[in-house]
Amino acid sequence: MPPMRPDQYAHQQATRVAGLGLIVLLAVGLVLLVMGRAVGSTALVHASALPFVGVLAWAILAVVGHQQRLAALESLEAEELRATRGASTVFDSERAADSMVATRRLDWMLRVLVPAASLALAGALAAAGTWTVRTLSALDGDLKADAALEPPQPFSAGGATGWQLAVCVGLALVCFIFARFAAGMSRQPAWQNLRGGACMTVGTSLALLAIAVGLVADAFGQAGLLEDLTFAIGIGELAVAAEVVLNFVLALYRPRRAGEVPRPAFDSRVLSLVAAPDSIVRSINEAVNYQFGFDITSSWGYQLLLRSTAWLLGLGTAVLVAMSCVVVVPPGQQAVRLRGGAIVGEVYESTVMLKWPWPVETAAVHDVARIRTLVLGPRPMKVGAVNTWGDEAARDQDRFPYMVAAPNVSEQVRREAGSAGTDDAAAQSVAERFALVDADVVMSYRIAPGGLLAWLDFASEARFRRAGADVRERLVRDIALREVTQHLATQPMDDVLSPRGDSLVRSLRERIQGALDRAGSGVEVVAVQVPALRPPAGEGAGMFEEISIDRQNARKLREEADRLVRASMAAMAGTPERAGEIVAAIEAYERAERSSGESAPETLEARAKAEALIMQSRGAAAGLIAAARARRWAIVMGAAGDAAQVLGQAPSYRAAPELYKQFRTMQVLGRALAAARAKYVLGPGVSGRTDLDVTMKQAESGLNLSDYLERKEPASGGRTP
């Protein structure tokens, strides 16, 4: 088609097409908004923002087209005046440009109004995309809700799915046909600006087509696809807004030729390819010819390939449909057939499963032997090379500690409060307090044997955008986290921080398994691990280390005292157990003595029992008693011997009293003077005078054995020779 002359009729036609495009997009936006509100469809409500933004593009094109028509009429009138009056008109003077009012206004629109409108359109697209992204992200809990915004409503596909599908497909077809019509007109220079409106219209068509696909998927049980496509529409709006801004920036540095109409910034290069797909084919043909160096697209082989494309696509489609009827279930996996989202037939394991072709039936294959791992918390604890409880750097503001009971500490505080005379209510309030601990609880689970159907019926497999798990996995984690929280809230802090063996993880696993079984989840809990366990990071955590050290010291003192007690009891009573029996017997003896007296039969019996136990122990106490008894018998026998000796000398005394006395006196003197070297004997004589008999002896130089031999005493009553 040869290029047409840009007269007022061409611009008038462009204005009419722009006005028609404005009406079409306005009607599409109103229909989507009203129907979305009526049936409760979140996707239609968010998709209605795109045609409303496109209305702005068509409005700008209509205004510019009308001004171009006025400028063309003004130019035509100026030419007629020059032709009739010659050079005497104002249009041939130096002030001719000032007289072209419509042309100057058109130039201002192209330089100022169109770029400003493009930026406004980019801002509207960015606002619509941000609204869609933030709203749908808030449903997944990925973004924190703004206090100024209304609380997010749950995503809803709405009712009347058939009507929604019909409206979306019909409006998408209308928008695509109109966009294709406008894109075809834009090949002419006078209508080239219509390409920007065609881009906005074909964008609306793509959004409606995406919603139609999501509605079909929702009818077949894939509810999450519609929400994902709505989220993709918001991302697309943000991408087109970024392209418009980029086009605006590049247009500032692009050189312009005289008389050239600048391309609007909202004329998207990406969407224009969809609005005019034949340009893509031409570009591909040109690229192929360039690579081969000659016009290969005109050859018979290339034309045969183009003619056979439909048959090849049909054959490929038939092969794919046939392949979708056969599903191979490998070992360790199980599969079921799904028809319209409902489970049909039995569970298949390690076999070949036959089904109806897609999309009549689909297959859900699950790896039942795979061990899955869940971290029951926001994220793992930050633990360095040395896990120091009092380290401030280990504090994580986004972590929430677990609440545990503290009955062991509270019992000690209660006893101290009771001994101090404190009110029982105050002691009870101390006993009912709780403590906090930081813990990483990791649960390993798998699908239980024979539990695939329960696993599939437990919850949906829908996955929220930017969420790390699907609904079923998040529900399993929430149930397990609830059981862990409730169980730890009933356990003392000492038992949590210092569990005995595997008591903590075993009780957690049994409790979580019971909760999942009651919920009918079809899950088998393989193991529960606690890789990190500590008090909350901060100043209080360091005090736990001091308490542990003090407890170790106290335990050391108690063990040393216990060892000393056992050693002492073993030395005193033989064994510590026998010492307890002896102490009990002594206490029984003392009670009997206080109650009945020292001479009572029961007192004597208790004493004899205690002494018997002491003697049977063969300890130090038994040895002490045995030594006392031996000493007593030695004293008694010595006294008996002295008494017998005295009684044996009594006849001698009675026979000669004086002689017996002299004899005993001489025995005493002999024993006393036997060891004396100088002996002096003084005694009164019979006649009353005293005779001194002094014998001077010189000590012999040699050894005189007679001085060292003790003279034997004569028998009692005998005489000295």
Rosetta blueprint (number, residue, H / E / L):
1 M L
2 P L
3 P L
4 M L
5 R L
6 P L
7 D L
8 Q H
9 Y H
10 A H
11 H H
12 Q H
13 Q H
14 A H
15 T H
16 R H
17 V H
18 A H
19 G H
20 L H
21 G H
22 L H
23 I H
24 V H
25 L H
26 L H
27 A H
28 V H
29 G H
30 L H
31 V H
32 L H
33 L H
34 V H
35 M H
36 G H
37 R H
38 A H
39 V H
40 G L
41 S L
42 T H
43 A H
44 L H
45 V H
46 H H
47 A H
48 S L
49 A H
50 L H
51 P H
52 F H
53 V H
54 G H
55 V H
56 L H
57 A H
58 W H
59 A H
60 I H
61 L H
62 A H
63 V H
64 V H
65 G H
66 H H
67 Q H
68 Q H
69 R H
70 L H
71 A H
72 A H
73 L H
74 E H
75 S H
76 L H
77 E H
78 A H
79 E H
80 E H
81 L H
82 R H
83 A H
84 T H
85 R H
86 G H
87 A H
88 S H
89 T L
90 V H
91 F H
92 D H
93 S L
94 E L
95 R L
96 A H
97 A H
98 D H
99 S H
100 M L
101 V H
102 A H
103 T H
104 R H
105 R H
106 L H
107 D H
108 W H
109 M H
110 L H
111 R H
112 V H
113 L H
114 V H
115 P H
116 A H
117 A H
118 S H
119 L H
120 A H
121 L H
122 A H
123 G H
124 A H
125 L H
126 A H
127 A H
128 A H
129 G H
130 T H
131 W H
132 T H
133 V H
134 R H
135 T H
136 L H
137 S H
138 A H
139 L H
140 D L
141 G L
142 D L
143 L L
144 K L
145 A L
146 D L
147 A L
148 A L
149 L L
150 E L
151 P L
152 P L
153 Q L
154 P L
155 F L
156 S L
157 A L
158 G L
159 G L
160 A L
161 T H
162 G H
163 W H
164 Q H
165 L H
166 A H
167 V H
168 C H
169 V H
170 G H
171 L H
172 A H
173 L H
174 V H
175 C H
176 F H
177 I H
178 F H
179 A H
180 R H
181 F H
182 A H
183 A H
184 G H
185 M H
186 S L
187 R L
188 Q L
189 P H
190 A H
191 W H
192 Q L
193 N L
194 L H
195 R H
196 G H
197 G H
198 A H
199 C H
200 M H
201 T H
202 V H
203 G H
204 T H
205 S H
206 L H
207 A H
208 L H
209 L H
210 A H
211 I H
212 A H
213 V H
214 G H
215 L H
216 V H
217 A H
218 D H
219 A H
220 F L
221 G L
222 Q L
223 A H
224 G H
225 L H
226 L H
227 E H
228 D H
229 L H
230 T H
231 F H
232 A H
233 I H
234 G H
235 I H
236 G H
237 E H
238 L H
239 A H
240 V H
241 A H
242 A H
243 E H
244 V H
245 V H
246 L H
247 N H
248 F H
249 V H
250 L H
251 A H
252 L H
253 Y H
254 R L
255 P L
256 R L
257 R L
258 A L
259 G L
260 E L
261 V L
262 P L
263 R L
264 P L
265 A L
266 F L
267 D L
268 S L
269 R H
270 V H
271 L H
272 S H
273 L H
274 V H
275 A H
276 A L
277 P L
278 D H
279 S H
280 I H
281 V H
282 R H
283 S H
284 I H
285 N H
286 E H
287 A H
288 V H
289 N H
290 Y H
291 Q H
292 F H
293 G L
294 F L
295 D L
296 I H
297 T H
298 S H
299 S L
300 W H
301 G H
302 Y H
303 Q H
304 L H
305 L H
306 L H
307 R H
308 S H
309 T H
310 A H
311 W H
312 L H
313 L H
314 G H
315 L H
316 G H
317 T H
318 A H
319 V H
320 L H
321 V H
322 A H
323 M H
324 S L
325 C L
326 V E
327 V E
328 V E
329 V L
330 P L
331 P L
332 G L
333 Q E
334 Q E
335 A E
336 V E
337 R E
338 L E
339 R E
340 G L
341 G L
342 A E
343 I E
344 V E
345 G E
346 E E
347 V E
348 Y E
349 E E
350 S L
351 T L
352 V E
353 M E
354 L E
355 K L
356 W L
357 P L
358 W L
359 P L
360 V L
361 E L
362 T E
363 A E
364 A E
365 V E
366 H E
367 D E
368 V L
369 A L
370 R L
371 I L
372 R E
373 T E
374 L E
375 V E
376 L L
377 G L
378 P L
379 R L
380 P L
381 M L
382 K L
383 V L
384 G L
385 A L
386 V L
387 N L
388 T L
389 W L
390 G L
391 D L
392 E H
393 A H
394 A H
395 R L
396 D L
397 Q L
398 D L
399 R L
400 F L
401 P L
402 Y E
403 M E
404 V E
405 A E
406 A L
407 P H
408 N H
409 V H
410 S H
411 E H
412 Q H
413 V H
414 R H
415 R H
416 E H
417 A H
418 G H
419 S H
420 A L
421 G L
422 T L
423 D L
424 D H
425 A H
426 A H
427 A H
428 Q H
429 S H
430 V H
431 A H
432 E L
433 R L
434 F E
435 A E
436 L E
437 V E
438 D E
439 A E
440 D E
441 V E
442 V E
443 M E
444 S E
445 Y E
446 R E
447 I E
448 A L
449 P L
450 G L
451 G L
452 L H
453 L H
454 A H
455 W H
456 L H
457 D H
458 F H
459 A L
460 S L
461 E L
462 A L
463 R E
464 F L
465 R L
466 R L
467 A L
468 G L
469 A L
470 D E
471 V H
472 R H
473 E H
474 R H
475 L H
476 V H
477 R H
478 D H
479 I H
480 A H
481 L H
482 R H
483 E H
484 V H
485 T H
486 Q H
487 H H
488 L H
489 A H
490 T L
491 Q L
492 P E
493 M H
494 D H
495 D H
496 V H
497 L H
498 S L
499 P L
500 R L
501 G L
502 D L
503 S H
504 L H
505 V H
506 R H
507 S H
508 L H
509 R H
510 E H
511 R H
512 I H
513 Q H
514 G H
515 A H
516 L H
517 D H
518 R H
519 A L
520 G L
521 S L
522 G L
523 V E
524 E E
525 V E
526 V E
527 A E
528 V E
529 Q E
530 V E
531 P E
532 A E
533 L E
534 R E
535 P L
536 P L
537 A L
538 G L
539 E H
540 G H
541 A H
542 G H
543 M H
544 F H
545 E H
546 E H
547 I H
548 S H
549 I H
550 D H
551 R H
552 Q H
553 N H
554 A H
555 R H
556 K H
557 L H
558 R H
559 E H
560 E H
561 A H
562 D H
563 R H
564 L H
565 V H
566 R H
567 A H
568 S H
569 M H
570 A H
571 A H
572 M H
573 A H
574 G L
575 T L
576 P H
577 E H
578 R H
579 A H
580 G H
581 E H
582 I H
583 V H
584 A H
585 A H
586 I H
587 E H
588 A H
589 Y H
590 E H
591 R H
592 A H
593 E H
594 R H
595 S H
596 S H
597 G L
598 E L
599 S L
600 A L
601 P H
602 E H
603 T H
604 L H
605 E H
606 A H
607 R H
608 A H
609 K H
610 A H
611 E H
612 A H
613 L H
614 I H
615 M H
616 Q H
617 S H
618 R L
619 G L
620 A H
621 A H
622 A H
623 G H
624 L H
625 I H
626 A H
627 A H
628 A H
629 R H
630 A H
631 R H
632 R H
633 W H
634 A H
635 I H
636 V H
637 M H
638 G H
639 A H
640 A H
641 G H
642 D H
643 A H
644 A H
645 Q H
646 V H
647 L H
648 G H
649 Q H
650 A H
651 P H
652 S H
653 Y H
654 R H
655 A H
656 A L
657 P H
658 E H
659 L H
660 Y H
661 K H
662 Q H
663 F H
664 R H
665 T H
666 M H
667 Q H
668 V H
669 L H
670 G H
671 R H
672 A H
673 L H
674 A L
675 A L
676 A L
677 R L
678 A L
679 K L
680 Y L
681 V L
682 L L
683 G L
684 P L
685 G L
686 V L
687 S L
688 G L
689 R L
690 T L
691 D L
692 L L
693 D L
694 V L
695 T L
696 M L
697 K L
698 Q L
699 A L
700 E L
701 S L
702 G L
703 L L
704 N L
705 L H
706 S H
707 D H
708 Y L
709 L L
710 E L
711 R L
712 K L
713 E L
714 P L
715 A L
716 S L
717 G L
718 G L
719 R L
720 T L
721 P L
